[in-house]
Amino acid sequence: MNTQAPAMEWMENVTYDELEVGQSARLLRTVTLEDIQAFAAVSGDINPAHLNAEYADATMFHGVIAHGMLGAALISALFGTQFPGPGTIYLGQELKFTKPVRIGDTLTVVATVTEKDDEKKRVKMDCLVTNQKGEVVLKGEAKLMPPTQKVKVPTVHAPQIQLFDPEARLKDLLARAEPLPAVRCAVVHPCDEGSLTGAMDAARHGLIVPVLIGPEGRIRRAAEQAGINLDGVEIHAVEHSHAAAELAASMAASQEVEILMKGSLHTDELLKAVLAQPALRTGRRLSHVFRFDVPLYSKPLLITDAAINIRPTLQEKADIIQNAIDFARVLGTAVPKVAILSAVETVTPSIPSTLDAAALCKMADRGQITAAQLDGPLAFDNAISMDAVRIKGIASEVAGQADILAVPDLESGNMVAKQLEYLAGASGSGLVLGARVPIALTSRADGPQARVASCVLAVLSAHDRRQQQAANAWKQG
């Protein structure tokens, strides 16, 4: 007799007395890359044959293969959930691995009763795992103590494993800048290990040619503490952070550098020096944008402004949003979806941010904000969750799938950004927009990866500016 367990919300076991020699059951599973990664995460088996495609290609298997014990786990799943099911005690298992399992293989797991021991109430099961070609990939024999009492229990759904690899996300981001030549970058007052290490890591990745500006003695002490070799690195010695900011801004204005990167000085010092250079102004408000890779969100998320503008006016919000739209297009989003956040999704006179949101949407309708889809006011859940959108019956091309979150003010934006980073496990980077040069703005709490990621954003923005300048020169010529 062949037992095929149907998909249901209940699990019902097969007792020892119900089992017969020759009786069997089967389970089907298609192996995905996510399965292999999840098994590696749970087991700790990070053998590169399972996780590193380049390494795996050079092995005898010529590609990534699944862990052998992943197939064994499927046998265990069949025993524990279907045949014999709940109440089964696994006593032993012999296994022979005969062929590799690859991503995309559909495995059929078959267990067949071969022997019953009525005295001890135990059985032996023949176990066979085949792929979609009918090839045996795993076989063996199991010893079980089946349940003796009939039970029917609700199916318990396993917790969802969210696989998020910040290093892999950083590699993907770095790959976007890989074909681009390094850009000269003024690193302003890099007098601590964090800011200097971030700049030199970005140089090591071929992103920037660092130009270090600050007190030379302090820079070299920071390099010594971090084990960094500064041979051949351009250093402009000045006495203090104010002078470093002024020299960096002056170099940017004269196009000696194309990027500014904040070191261990206050943000206000750097931005004040930038604003003091007329050649660096664009007529648009300076604003900051965070770029986050969020484990539970399907695409990168931009948040603005959570670092510079404290309580922006309506016109300043328009500039902030346009800056973010232009930057999202640099990152490859042709028509960004902008969610203008508030506490509610309806226009409410007692909540000023909802009035601003409605006005900004109308400004977009009239061409005062361009090249994007805007909607607001939207509460945070409505902006990023399609479930929330469906439940609340919101009709919108932006809601639930925003690319950009425009926050009401710095306080709320800062809270959202830090919650994503520290509670949701997001990896972030940031950039100041609205000047003639991009400004990589990092926090003292940021690690080297965040600093390198911010440099990638600045490099992409700088090269886009080059292309725009070349196109404008061609039109004028």
C-alpha positions in Angstrom: 0.0 0.0 0.0 1.3 3.5 -0.9 0.5 6.4 1.4 0.6 9.9 -0.2 0.0 12.6 2.4 -2.3 15.4 1.2 -1.6 19.0 1.9 -3.7 19.9 5.0 -3.8 21.8 8.1 -3.7 18.7 10.2 -1.1 16.0 10.7 -2.4 12.4 11.4 0.1 9.6 12.2 0.3 6.0 11.2 0.6 3.7 14.3 2.7 0.7 14.6 -0.3 -1.6 14.2 -1.4 0.2 11.0 2.0 -0.2 9.4 2.6 -3.1 7.0 5.7 -4.5 5.4 5.9 -3.0 1.9 3.9 0.1 2.8 5.5 3.4 1.7 5.2 7.1 1.6 6.9 9.9 -0.3 7.8 13.5 -0.1 8.8 15.9 -2.9 11.1 19.0 -2.5 12.8 21.2 -5.1 16.2 22.4 -3.7 16.8 26.2 -3.9 19.8 28.3 -3.2 17.9 29.7 -0.2 17.5 26.1 1.1 21.3 25.6 1.0 22.0 28.9 2.6 19.5 28.3 5.4 20.9 24.8 6.1 24.4 26.4 6.2 23.2 29.0 8.6 21.4 26.6 10.9 24.1 23.8 10.9 27.2 26.1 10.7 28.5 24.0 7.8 29.9 26.8 5.6 31.9 24.6 3.3 32.6 26.7 0.2 31.5 23.8 -2.0 27.9 24.8 -0.9 28.2 28.6 -0.8 31.0 29.8 -3.0 30.2 29.5 -6.7 33.7 30.3 -7.9 35.3 27.8 -5.6 32.6 25.2 -6.4 33.2 25.5 -10.1 36.8 24.4 -9.6 35.9 21.2 -7.7 35.1 17.8 -9.2 31.4 18.7 -9.0 31.8 21.8 -11.3 29.2 23.9 -9.4 27.5 24.5 -6.1 26.1 21.3 -4.5 23.7 20.9 -1.5 24.9 19.5 1.8 24.5 15.7 1.9 22.7 16.0 5.2 20.1 18.3 3.6 18.8 15.1 1.9 19.0 13.3 5.2 16.9 16.0 6.8 14.2 15.5 4.2 14.0 11.8 5.2 13.6 12.9 8.8 10.9 15.4 7.7 9.0 12.5 6.1 9.2 10.4 9.2 8.3 13.2 11.6 5.4 14.7 9.7 3.8 12.0 7.6 5.0 8.4 7.9 4.8 7.3 10.6 4.3 10.9 11.7 3.9 12.6 15.1 5.1 10.4 18.0 7.8 8.7 15.9 11.1 8.2 17.6 14.2 8.1 15.3 16.6 5.4 16.6 19.2 5.2 13.8 20.0 5.8 10.2 22.5 4.4 7.7 23.2 6.5 4.7 25.1 6.3 1.4 25.5 9.4 -0.7 25.6 8.3 -4.4 25.2 11.6 -6.5 25.5 15.3 -5.8 22.3 17.4 -5.3 22.3 20.7 -7.2 20.2 23.9 -7.1 17.0 23.2 -8.9 16.9 19.5 -8.4 13.5 18.1 -7.5 14.0 15.3 -4.9 11.6 12.5 -4.3 12.0 10.9 -0.9 10.5 7.4 -0.5 10.4 5.4 2.7 9.3 1.8 2.7 8.6 -0.5 5.6 10.9 -3.6 5.3 10.7 -5.2 8.7 8.5 -5.1 11.8 9.5 -6.2 15.3 6.2 -6.9 17.2 8.0 -7.6 20.5 9.8 -4.2 20.6 7.3 -2.3 18.4 10.0 -1.2 16.1 10.4 -1.1 12.3 13.0 -0.8 9.7 12.6 1.5 6.7 14.3 1.5 3.4 15.1 5.1 2.4 15.6 6.2 -1.2 16.1 9.7 -2.5 16.0 10.3 -6.3 16.3 13.4 -8.4 14.1 14.5 -11.3 16.1 12.3 -13.7 15.3 9.2 -11.6 18.9 9.0 -10.4 19.5 7.8 -6.8 21.3 10.5 -4.9 20.9 9.0 -1.4 19.9 5.7 0.1 20.0 3.9 3.4 18.1 2.2 6.1 16.4 3.7 9.2 15.4 2.2 12.5 12.3 3.7 14.1 10.0 3.4 17.0 6.6 4.3 15.5 3.7 5.7 17.6 1.4 3.3 19.2 -1.5 5.7 19.8 -3.4 7.5 17.1 -3.1 11.3 17.1 -4.3 14.1 14.9 -2.7 17.4 15.6 -2.8 20.9 13.9 0.0 21.5 11.5 2.6 23.9 13.0 4.2 26.1 10.4 7.9 26.5 10.8 9.2 30.0 11.4 10.3 31.8 8.3 14.0 32.2 7.9 15.0 35.5 6.5 18.4 35.2 4.8 20.3 38.5 4.8 24.0 38.7 4.0 25.3 42.3 4.4 28.6 41.3 2.8 26.8 39.9 -0.2 24.7 43.1 -0.5 27.9 45.2 -0.3 29.5 43.1 -3.0 26.5 43.7 -5.2 26.8 47.4 -4.6 30.5 47.4 -5.2 30.0 45.6 -8.5 28.0 48.6 -9.8 31.1 50.8 -9.4 33.7 48.2 -10.5 33.8 49.3 -14.2 34.2 53.0 -13.2 37.6 54.6 -12.7 38.6 55.8 -9.2 37.6 59.3 -8.4 39.7 61.9 -6.4 38.1 62.3 -3.0 38.9 64.8 -0.3 38.8 63.0 3.0 38.2 65.8 5.5 39.9 65.5 8.9 40.4 61.7 9.0 41.9 61.8 12.5 40.4 58.6 14.0 40.7 55.0 13.0 37.1 54.6 11.8 37.1 57.5 9.2 40.7 56.8 8.0 40.1 53.0 7.7 36.8 53.6 5.8 38.6 55.9 3.3 41.5 53.6 2.8 39.2 50.6 2.4 37.4 52.5 -0.3 40.7 53.2 -2.0 41.6 49.5 -1.8 38.4 48.7 -3.6 39.4 51.0 -6.4 36.6 53.5 -5.7 38.6 56.6 -4.8 42.0 58.2 -4.9 42.1 59.6 -1.3 43.3 63.1 -0.6 43.7 63.3 3.1 43.2 66.8 4.6 43.9 67.6 8.3 46.6 67.8 11.0 49.2 65.5 9.5 50.5 64.3 12.9 47.0 63.1 14.0 46.4 61.5 10.7 49.6 59.5 10.9 49.0 58.5 14.5 45.5 57.2 13.5 47.1 55.3 10.6 49.7 53.7 12.9 47.0 52.7 15.4 44.9 51.1 12.5 48.0 49.5 10.9 47.5 51.5 7.7 50.4 52.3 5.4 50.1 55.9 4.0 53.1 55.6 1.6 52.2 57.4 -1.6 49.0 58.9 -0.2 48.4 62.6 -0.9 48.2 64.5 2.4 47.4 68.2 2.8 48.4 69.3 6.3 46.3 72.0 8.0 46.0 72.9 11.7 42.4 72.0 12.6 39.1 70.7 11.4 37.8 74.1 10.3 40.8 74.6 8.0 40.4 71.1 6.7 36.8 71.7 5.7 37.6 75.0 4.1 40.5 73.6 2.0 38.4 70.5 0.9 35.5 72.8 -0.2 37.9 75.0 -2.0 39.5 72.0 -3.8 36.0 70.8 -4.8 35.1 74.2 -6.1 38.2 74.3 -8.3 37.4 70.7 -9.4 40.6 69.3 -7.9 38.4 66.7 -6.3 35.0 65.3 -7.3 33.9 63.9 -3.9 34.0 65.1 -0.3 34.1 62.5 2.5 33.4 63.4 6.1 36.0 62.3 8.6 36.1 63.0 12.4 34.6 66.5 12.4 31.1 67.9 12.9 28.8 67.7 10.0 28.0 71.4 10.4 31.6 72.4 9.9 31.8 70.6 6.6 28.5 71.8 5.2 29.2 75.4 6.3 32.4 75.3 4.3 30.6 73.9 1.3 27.9 76.5 1.4 30.5 79.2 1.6 31.7 78.3 -1.9 29.4 79.8 -4.5 30.7 77.4 -7.1 29.4 74.4 -5.1 25.8 75.7 -4.9 23.1 74.5 -7.2 20.2 76.6 -6.1 18.6 73.6 -4.4 18.5 72.8 -0.7 21.2 70.4 0.6 19.7 67.2 1.9 20.8 63.8 3.1 19.6 60.5 1.9 20.0 57.1 3.5 20.1 54.0 1.4 19.1 50.8 3.3 19.2 47.2 2.4 16.4 45.8 4.7 16.1 42.1 5.3 12.3 42.1 5.0 12.0 44.4 2.1 12.4 43.3 -1.5 14.5 46.3 -2.8 16.8 49.0 -1.5 15.0 51.8 0.4 15.9 55.5 0.4 15.0 57.6 3.4 15.2 61.4 3.3 16.0 63.7 5.2 17.1 62.2 8.5 20.3 64.1 9.0 20.4 67.7 7.9 17.1 69.6 7.6 15.4 69.7 11.1 11.9 71.1 10.3 11.9 71.7 6.5 9.4 74.0 4.9 7.1 72.9 2.0 9.6 74.2 -0.6 12.5 72.7 1.2 10.7 69.3 1.2 10.2 69.7 -2.5 14.0 70.1 -2.9 14.6 67.2 -0.6 12.4 64.9 -2.6 13.7 66.0 -5.9 17.3 65.4 -4.7 16.3 61.9 -3.7 14.5 61.2 -7.0 17.5 62.3 -9.0 19.7 60.1 -6.9 17.4 57.1 -7.2 17.6 57.4 -10.9 21.4 57.4 -10.7 21.0 54.1 -8.8 18.9 52.7 -11.7 15.3 53.3 -10.7 13.8 54.9 -13.8 10.6 56.2 -12.1 11.0 56.1 -8.3 7.9 55.7 -6.2 7.9 58.3 -3.4 5.9 57.8 -0.3 5.4 61.0 1.7 5.1 59.8 5.3 2.9 61.0 8.1 1.0 59.3 11.0 -2.1 58.6 8.9 -3.0 58.1 5.3 -5.7 60.8 5.2 -5.4 64.6 4.9 -6.0 65.9 8.4 -5.9 69.6 9.2 -4.7 69.0 12.7 -1.6 67.1 11.4 0.4 69.6 9.3 2.6 66.9 7.7 -0.5 65.5 6.0 -1.2 68.9 4.4 2.4 69.2 3.2 2.1 65.7 1.7 -1.0 66.6 -0.2 0.5 69.8 -1.5 3.7 68.0 -2.6 1.6 65.5 -4.6 -0.1 68.4 -6.3 3.2 70.0 -7.0 4.3 66.8 -8.7 1.0 66.9 -10.8 2.0 70.4 -11.9 5.6 69.5 -12.8 7.2 71.2 -9.8 8.6 67.8 -8.8 9.5 65.6 -11.7 10.4 62.1 -12.9 8.7 60.1 -10.1 5.4 58.9 -8.8 4.4 60.6 -5.5 1.7 59.6 -3.0 0.9 60.9 0.4 0.2 61.2 3.2 0.9 57.5 3.9 1.6 56.0 7.2 4.8 53.9 7.4 3.0 50.5 7.1 1.0 51.7 4.1 4.2 52.8 2.4 6.1 49.5 2.6 3.5 46.7 3.2 1.1 45.4 0.6 -0.8 43.6 3.3 -1.5 46.9 5.0 -2.5 48.4 1.7 -5.0 45.6 1.0 -6.4 45.6 4.5 -7.0 49.4 4.4 -8.2 49.4 0.8 -5.7 52.0 -0.4 -5.7 52.5 -4.2 -2.2 53.7 -5.0 0.7 52.9 -7.4 3.1 53.9 -4.6 1.7 52.4 -1.4 3.3 49.1 -0.4 6.2 49.4 -2.8 7.9 52.7 -2.1 11.5 53.3 -3.3 11.8 56.5 -1.3 10.4 57.4 2.1 10.1 61.2 2.5 9.8 61.9 6.3 8.1 64.9 7.8 11.2 66.1 9.8 14.6 65.1 11.0 13.4 63.7 14.3 11.0 61.2 12.8 13.4 60.3 9.9 16.3 59.7 12.3 14.1 57.4 14.4 13.0 55.4 11.3 16.6 55.1 10.1 18.0 53.9 13.4 15.1 51.5 14.0 15.8 49.9 10.5 19.4 49.6 11.3 19.3 48.4 15.0 16.0 46.5 15.1 15.4 45.3 11.6 19.1 44.5 10.8 19.3 46.8 7.8 22.7 47.8 6.4 22.9 51.4 5.5 24.9 54.1 3.8 24.3 57.8 3.1 25.1 60.8 1.0 24.5 64.5 1.0 22.9 65.8 -2.2 22.1 69.2 -3.6 25.7 70.5 -4.0 28.0 70.4 -7.1 29.8 67.4 -5.6 28.4 64.4 -3.6 29.4 64.3 0.0 29.8 61.0 1.8 28.5 61.6 5.2 29.0 58.9 7.8 28.4 58.6 11.5 31.0 58.0 14.1 29.1 54.8 14.9 29.3 53.5 11.3 31.6 50.6 10.6 34.0 50.3 7.6 31.4 48.6 5.5 29.0 51.5 5.8 31.7 54.0 5.0 32.7 52.0 1.9 29.1 51.7 0.8 28.7 55.5 1.2 31.7 55.9 -1.0 30.1 53.7 -3.7 27.1 56.0 -3.7 29.3 59.1 -4.0 31.3 57.5 -6.9 28.1 56.6 -8.8 26.8 60.1 -8.3 30.1 61.7 -9.3 30.3 59.7 -12.6 26.7 60.6 -13.3 27.6 64.2 -12.9 30.5 63.7 -15.3 28.1 62.3 -17.9 25.7 65.2 -17.4 28.4 67.7 -17.9 29.7 66.0 -21.0 26.2 65.9 -22.4 25.6 69.6 -21.7 29.0 70.5 -23.3 28.1 68.5 -26.4 24.7 70.3 -26.7 26.3 73.7 -26.3 29.1 72.8 -28.7 
